[in-house]
């Protein structure tokens, strides 16, 4: 009689088969944490399929502002039996990424949100209706406006001042 693989074993085998840079933390007696930075944006859909096949649940998607290299990092956070797997993808500004909504229905809100706030298109979506901003406002608002974290960070006084003194026409 063969024993069933543990969730940790399933996660380990699945993520090691994916194309990217991998870090796994397995503290004794605690859930494991996995970070996978995909080599290419095109690797997202195969990674999501592999995780779905072992029972992953999409917890959240986080898009980060331009990282200074002319693009954004999009982080997909999954839960598998209490273990966390974060899959990161770098997307060139104005570039695109495949939708994972057909695999994880709750990706709908997150994908629409980062399409609205950042210059990232999502391929394979039937509905790209905005959630918050009026259609007349140019997309990529979070890349033009001042993030709350910058506003609240006293150490960035020069950067904040320069952001506040930009003429509204220049911020578009």
PyMOL commands that set and color helices and strands:
alter all, ss='L'
color gray80, all
select helices_A, chain A and resi 7-16+41-53+107-117+141-144+148-152+154-164
alter helices_A, ss='H'
color red, helices_A
select strands_A, chain A and resi 20-25+33-38+57-64+71-80+83-92+96-98+121-123
alter strands_A, ss='S'
color yellow, strands_A
deselect
rebuild
show_as cartoon
